[in-house]
Amino acid sequence: MINLDTAQRVGTTGSCLIGGAIGAWRSGAVTGTLSIATSRFPLAKLPVAMMGAIAGGQSGARVAALFFSQWLPPGEGTPWLCLSCGHIFRHPFPPLASAR
């Protein structure tokens, strides 16, 4: 049994990190002639890499959120996935303790 709330958090974080790494790499791997500032000062690519990482991270998080929003069953309670049969269900929250 897997708690799908936890899996969603881990999946969204992982997608954000991977998307950020891909975005930074793609923006930093621009082919073509380098400007004088970039060739003399390699950290000149840092702002471009940061913008690529932010955009890629946002895209990765959005994809993971859309995937899990379509996959989770409707209703209240904690969503669970049975690994043996693939059945997705929600276990209702326990009722509040009665006040005595």
Helices and strands as residue ranges (DSSP letters): E 2-3, H 4-28, H 36-40, G 42-45, H 46-71, E 78-81, E 88-91
